Amino acid sequence: MPRCSVILFAITMLGLTGCSNHAAQPATPPTAPSLAGPISVPAAAMAGNVQQVQAPLYPPEAKAQKKQGTVILHAIIGKDGSVRDVTVISGPELFREAAVRAVQQWKYKPYHFMGKVVDVDTTITVNFRL
């Protein structure tokens, strides 16, 4: 294989085009991820951004039965830090409504990604313990 072909093959594998006696051109740069929708952020990362927490009201029926449980919620945190679009992923039926009502009142610090404030898609865990 002629020397130019070997160099051309190596340059092509690196994402560049052209031969050694031509100026190499970079491949098309990757596009930045879209910031149109909410970005997914792990619950542990968002836990540090909570500014205001409303404790859930322990359901009287659960208290009388000495029941405990954990509810896992899916939520969107808006650019302003408000919680919206809360849905239950799992947890005892007895605690679900109380968990959703409490979390809807929580407030988060705005989340920054790539220099912009963005909506966040995350999960929230609410524990009910006596």
N, C-alpha and C positions, 0 to 999 in steps of 0.2 A: 504494500500500500504506500503510495507516495506520501512524503512528509506532510504536505498541506492537507491531505485527506485525514490523517491521524489527528492533526491539530484541529481541523474542522469538527471531527467527531467529538473530541474532548471539549471543545468550546460549546458545541450543541448540547452535550450532556450537562454542562453547567448553566444552561438556559441562555446562552449568548449565541449570536449568529455571526457568520462571516468567516473568512479564511485568515491565516496569519499575516498575509500581506494586505489585508483590508481592516479598517477599523471595526472592532467588534461592537455590536449593538446589544444593549440589554434586552431581555425578553420583556413582554408586557408586564408591568408591575401588578402585583395582586391588588384586588380591590379591597377597600376597608369594609369591615362588617357593617351591615345596615343598622342604623340607630332608630329606624322607624317604629319598631315595636319594643316591648319590654325585654330587657336582657335577663337571663337566668343567673341568679346569685344564690349560693348556698345559704341555708338557714344560719349556720354558724357565723358567716360573714355579716349577715344582716343583723344578728343579735347585738352586735356592737354599735349599731346605728340607731337603736331604739332610744327615743328621747322621752316619751310619755307612755306609760303603761296603765291601763285600766284593768284591775284584777277582776276576773269573772265572778259573778254571784254564784255561790255554791247552790245547786238546785236543792230545795228543801227535801224532796223525795229521796235524793241520793244521800243527803246528810242523815235522814231518819234511818235509812238502810245501811248506813256506814260504808257506802260505796266510794271507791276511788277510781280514777281513770285518767287516760291521756288522750287528747284529741289532736290530730294533725290536720292542719288547714293549708290550703293553697290560697295565695293572695297576690294581688298586684299592688305594689307600693308606688304611688304616683310621684311625679317630679317634685311635688310640694311636700312629700313625706306622708301623705294621707294613705290609709289602707282602703282598698276597694276590691270588688270582685272576689269576695271571700267565699270559698267553697270547702266543704268537708272532704278530706281524703279518707280518714279513718278515725275510729274512736267510738266509745259507748254512746248509744242514742241518748241516754240520759243527760249527757254533758254537752252535746253538740251545739245546741242553741245558745247556751251560756257562753261557750267559747267564741262563737261567731260574733255575738253582740259585744263582747269585751274587746276583741281584736279590732273590730271596726272603729273603735275609739282610739286606738293606738296612734302614735305619731313617730315618724322616723326622720332622721337627718336626710336631706336630699343625697342621692347616690350619684357620684361622678364616675363617668367612664369615657375615656378618650377625650378628656377636657370638656365634656358636656354633662349636664344633669339629665338623667334618664329614668324612665319607668323601670321597675324591677319586678321580675317574676320569681317568687320564692315560696318556701313553706314555713309555717309557724307551728310550734308545738306548745300546747297549753296543758299543764298538768293540774289535776284536781286531787289534792291530798288533804286528809283530815288532820 
